[in-house]
Amino acid sequence: MSNLQASNLFSVQGRVAVITGGGSGLGRTMARALAINGASKIFVLGRREDALRDTAALAQDGLIIPIKCDITSKESLEAAYQAVAAQTTHVDVLFANGGILGPLMRPPPPKADGSLPSLAEVREELFNIPMAEFTKVMDVNVTGSYYTVLAFLPLLEAANQRRPAPQIGVLSPPTAQVVITSSIAGFNRKVPFSYAYNVSKAAVTHLIKSLSTNLSPYDIRVNGIAPGLYHSEMAENLFADGGIQGSGISDGSFPREMIPLTRGGSSEDIAGLILWMVSTSGGYLNGTMMLTDGGRIGSVPNTY
Ligand SMILES: NC(=O)c1ccc[n+]([C@@H]2O[C@H](COP(=O)([O-])OP(=O)(O)OC[C@H]3O[C@@H](n4cnc5c(N)ncnc54)[C@H](OP(=O)(O)O)[C@@H]3O)[C@@H](O)[C@H]2O)c1
């Protein structure tokens, strides 16, 4: 078989993965994609055991392993780490994907006559949201992602220790990798979800860069994903607000001025991306950010 055949280039055969937020949405799709394509163990972490079990039920028995974990608690992360370490010698890839949107924090929309809300109305809308709601979003998305990565470092290092000695002219297998889910909200001021969410994802994007730099001497790669709009539990209300039917993956689901490809992200879009990142041909990704947004980052302001 040629080394350039797709089955070789995109193979994730035998990989061991940990996925936070694996009980729903993008994390569940990631788990399924890895399971279907030959990964040997996939640990899905989250707070809701029933959701994790539902993900596990989508694959052959024992391939996807649910582990209860709240990423905002060091004790819970340590317990989850120990539970994973009891069932595998190493972890090839860690997806720090768990996150929350929190309450929408955005100024009221323009009035019917097109005039802006007064500054008093803007203040009323935003100042009424308790500070704790803002902090919670930071706790889960930023602090939680950071401590998730720290918790799993030993098992990532163990994956590197299993790599064969390099042979001249032979491509070495990928080093261990962390993939953190950020968002286009983190670097586009025009995506008006929420101040807290957008700021948290900007911080996550910076976290990806900092960790990548600081873990590179240990051969642990850190990369990021910045999705645009994908149908999930988190995004459900955004879809409903916009009057979008179903998962929004067919052409014409969204106005072109919002998403140039006129649709939301699909499970194929995210599954193909992460399979590549985890596969042989993703092994040269190091400290980079993968944008999957249908061109939204370059679109004009919108209200979803
Ligand atoms: N969908 C989109 O359009 C979109 C766009 C850009 C970025 N993202 C990012 O993609 C990631 C996945 O989101 P999603 O869209 O798939 O939404 P989702 O279905 O709501 O998934 C979020 C996951 O995070 C987990 N989670 C939340 N708080 C947690 C905590 N304290 N400890 C452990 N797990 C926790 C949830 O599980 P439990 O509730 O069971 O804990 C849930 O499975 C998030 O980081 C999100 O910000 C999504």
The ligand as a Gaussian input file, in Angstrom:
#p B3LYP/6-31G(d) Opt

LIG

0 1
 N      -21.760000      24.348000      18.654000
 C      -21.128000      25.402000      18.206000
 O      -21.627000      26.114000      17.317000
 C      -19.769000      25.781000      18.756000
 C      -19.080000      26.807000      18.128000
 C      -17.839000      27.162000      18.602000
 C      -17.289000      26.492000      19.672000
 N      -17.987000      25.494000      20.273000
 C      -17.352000      24.819000      21.413000
 O      -17.431000      23.425000      21.229000
 C      -17.338000      22.772000      22.494000
 C      -18.419000      21.710000      22.565000
 O      -19.696000      22.368000      22.576000
 P      -20.970000      21.795000      21.804000
 O      -21.322000      22.769000      20.758000
 O      -20.745000      20.393000      21.443000
 O      -22.104000      21.967000      22.924000
 P      -22.692000      20.940000      23.982000
 O      -23.410000      19.847000      23.309000
 O      -23.451000      21.814000      24.930000
 O      -21.399000      20.337000      24.664000
 C      -20.720000      20.923000      25.741000
 C      -20.167000      19.796000      26.595000
 O      -19.357000      20.342000      27.619000
 C      -19.585000      19.581000      28.788000
 N      -19.338000      20.409000      29.971000
 C      -19.878000      21.603000      30.292000
 N      -19.463000      21.993000      31.501000
 C      -18.650000      21.013000      31.971000
 C      -17.948000      20.821000      33.185000
 N      -17.968000      21.716000      34.183000
 N      -17.222000      19.691000      33.332000
 C      -17.179000      18.759000      32.333000
 N      -17.820000      18.889000      31.165000
 C      -18.562000      20.005000      30.994000
 C      -21.058000      19.190000      28.719000
 O      -21.276000      17.982000      29.443000
 P      -22.004000      17.963000      30.879000
 O      -23.083000      18.990000      30.848000
 O      -22.526000      16.559000      30.981000
 O      -20.934000      18.235000      31.853000
 C      -21.284000      18.979000      27.247000
 O      -21.154000      17.633000      26.873000
 C      -17.471000      23.886000      23.542000
 O      -16.195000      24.212000      24.037000
 C      -18.023000      25.044000      22.747000
 O      -17.719000      26.299000      23.316000
 C      -19.219000      25.116000      19.842000

